[in-house]
Amino acid sequence: RVCAATMAGLWEGGMIEADPEAANPLLPRPYGGGAQNSASVGTSLSSAQLQRISTMSTASIGAEDEETREERELIRKRRGLPGWRIDRGAGVYQEERQRYQRPSLVETGRHAGRSRVLLEGIEWSVMVGHIIKRDFFTFAVNARLSVILLSLVCTYLVTVSFWAFVYYSVWRVHQKCFHGFEASGLVSAFLFSVETQQTIGYGTRSPGDCWLSAALIASHSVEAIILDSLVLGIALARISHPKNRGRTILISDCAVITRRDGVLKFMFRVADMQKRQVVAPSLHAHLYIWGDGRKTAEHEVLPVSTQELHIDDWDRTMLLPSVVTHTIDELSPLFGMTARTLDYLGAEIVVTFEGATELGDMFMTRQSYLSTEIHWGHTFYNIVRRAEPGQTQHCVDISRFHDVEPQPGLDALPPFQLSARIVAQVTSAVPPPVLRENTLVLSDEGVVAPRDGRLFLMFRVADTYPTGQVEDVVVEAYIYRWAERTTQEGELIQYSVGTLLMSPKTPTLRYPCVLTHEICEGSPIASWTSQQAKRLDADAEIVVTVKGNLIGRSQTVTRTRVYPVVSIRWGNTFVPILGRGSVQSGLPAVDWGSFHVHVPLESCASRVHPHLTAAQRVPSFGDASRLSVHGG
């Protein structure tokens, strides 16, 4: 970073170019290879220029320290806002909902997780009376603590005063039933009531030899036992209620939708502030869609539809904050949706966390995301820091838990345009070999090339997990042509669909496999005898779908690609990516960085691949991360 700043300053005639990131400390800070850049600079600059670079570098380091201080000061001021909470952020989205009057099912901000559904049609008093009558204990336990304490104090005062008035009235009529009331009358009766209810013991005030006083004191004692049991039960349940454990579970106040390893993901972040383990934690996400509603075939109107979003595997130990993901593929309710679509439909995603304490008490917490609270093309700010040499603890910057930052490489566009670009974006990334994830991958483009004198349409497919974790794989391919025709009965058919028989139809994806379809007589693309003939289908599309089941799980994964015919390369072939693996592993070395690469047939025949001649080469995995995998 320092070398880049100094070089930019030299190119501008000695003035360091203003850093656009310095204006916003929440933007990501890239890091470069300083040592390598310094070496390259030293070979092309004079000693005077090197001295100048050294001085400017020191100034740049000081500027970065100043940026860090400003960033910390900004965070400190944000924490001083009245609505800021560790688990619920600064309440910005709550204020936006109130300012722009955005309806929602679940609250966010200070009262995140609370239902906002308004019940109407019945008087409030009738509804509250029904709840108290049918579910009094739960109603009392979940009430506010101040309300509970005030209610208990009032209840004790009322009961003590009631029995004091009863004792005083009886004493006025039958003075032999009670002794010691002569001094102060009603006050003595009140003190006698307190002594009876709290079992303090009698002194000068005591009951006389009277059946009426005996009956009253026995009734009062039974009533006191019942009241004490109820009060102690509510108080104990309120104190030990595990719902406050949910306040130590952090769920980000916003979500993001972006691509990760080329796959579109809906993501939010969760963390646990306690060092105690959460027993059996689980996450559920549901998508609520309003729009104009839906009318069934029986004319039933459904005002809102609810669909569950499948949560990918996540770290259930919760030792570190986790970014929880939902894959937006053909099986996702979010498939094909953009920010404009979600806003028009009034979509709301409700995330629910459920778990149990070490004592077995269940608790839960919720968070809600409207379409305006889902940031497209953003990622969560990295808050996990590995322990430095000499340190024994890893660190988590919890003050930046809710922060997001723009994903590098994306243009600064309005949300509607940016979301449409992200959804339509086709990348050449390869999914990482993660267990129990969708690791199927199809080549970005198809090719047409001859094999042993016969012409074939070819695509490449693979399972990036070593030895493959997807079984019962089935491949289907279809070509869609826009061709209007009218049947003999007068029916207008606008397009035609042809089935392309792929070989192998049920591949075993231990190794990357090339799917082939022979262009011969009887094939829907038999007319593709030349590149010029293929251009007659310029408006057609080929859809390839690969389906399979994850080993050991009843979960179906699928990968679908749509190939416009104009994008299919004629006379090209896929470059070899397999090499012999080590004898110990018995697995091949795969150059995943070249998975999507295809070249003209002539150049491929003369091309020499290092990983085919040097088996010990560690193949690169992915173009951006350069994650290495060798023999699994």
Secondary structure, DSSP 8 states (H G I E B T S, - for coil): -HHHHHHHHHHTTS-----TTTT-TTS------HHHHHHHHHTTS-HHHHHHHHHHHHHHHHHHHHHHHHHHHHHHHHHTSTT-BTTTBT-HHHHHHHHHT---SB--GGGTT-B-----SS-HHHHHHHHHHHSHHHHHHTS-HHHHHHHHHHHHHHHHHHHHHHHHHHHHH-GGGEES-TTTTHHHHHHHHHHHHTT---SSSEE-S-HHHHHHHHHHHHHHHHHHHHHHHHHHHHHT-GGGGGGGEEE-SSEEEEEETTEEEEEEEEEE-SSS--EEEEEEEEEEE-TT-EE-TT--EES-EEEEE------TT-SS-EEEEEE-STTSTTTT--HHHHHHHT-EEEEEEEEE-TTS-EEEEEEEEEGGGEEETEEE---EE---TT----EE-GGGTT-EEE-TT-----HHHHHHHHHH----------TTS--EEE-SS-EEEEETTEEEEEEEEEE-STT-SEEEEEEEEEEEEEEEEE-TT--EEEEEEEE---BSSS--TTS-EEEEEE--TTSTTTT-SSHHHHGGGTT-EEEEEEEEEETTS--EEEEEEEEEGGGSEETEEE---EE---TTT---EE-GGGTT-EEEHHHHHH---HHHH-TT---EE-SSS-EE-S--
